[in-house]
Amino acid sequence: MLWRAGWGAEVIRTALRRGWDPSRPGRAFDLDVTEDDLTAMLGVPPAYEVPFARD
């Protein structure tokens, strides 16, 4: 999936809404997102590119 401008900030906002505490030491949170979550974050359905599957 290609990285889009603003996507990282939206991922952080989503994690904060779901209870992530960035001041906690170590790996404190796993963020699971669905295809619908990604569509809401990106504004369009996600498109995946598999480099080795190109023509």
Sequence and secondary structure as in RCSB ss.txt:
>XXXX:A:sequence
MLWRAGWGAEVIRTALRRGWDPSRPGRAFDLDVTEDDLTAMLGVPPAYEVPFARD
>XXXX:A:secstr
    TTHHHHHHHHHHHTT  TTS SS       HHHHHHHHSS      GGG  
